[in-house]
């Protein structure tokens, strides 16, 4: 019972971290794309 609970907790944390990392990567990608767009526009 306790082991199952601990495993679920670790999986929950892992999933939360994965989502945060994916969101962060997506945000950085968006930011990079905007910067490229702006620099192309200013040339």
N, C-alpha and C positions, 0 to 999 in steps of 0.2 A: 504493500500500500504506500509506504513512505517513498520507496524507490520510484514508483510510478508517478507520484506527486512531484518529486524532484526532476524527473525526466520531462514531465509536462512543463514545468517551470522553465527549464533550460531551453526547451523547444520554443516556448513563448518568447523568451528573451532573444533567441536567435532570429526568430521571425520578425520581431520588432526592429532588431538591428539591421536585418536585410532590407526591410522597407525603408528605413532611414537612409541607408547607403544608396539604395536605388533612387530615392527621391533627390538626394544630394547630387548624385552623378547626373541625373536628368537636369537638375537646376544649373549645374556647371556647364553642361552641354548647351543648354539654352543661352546662357550668358556668353559663352564662347561664340556661338552662332551670331548673336546680336552684335558682338564686338567686330566680328568679321564683316557683317553687313554694313555697320557704321563706317568702318575703315574703307570699305569699297566705295561707299557713297561719298565719302569726303575726298577721294582721289580725283 
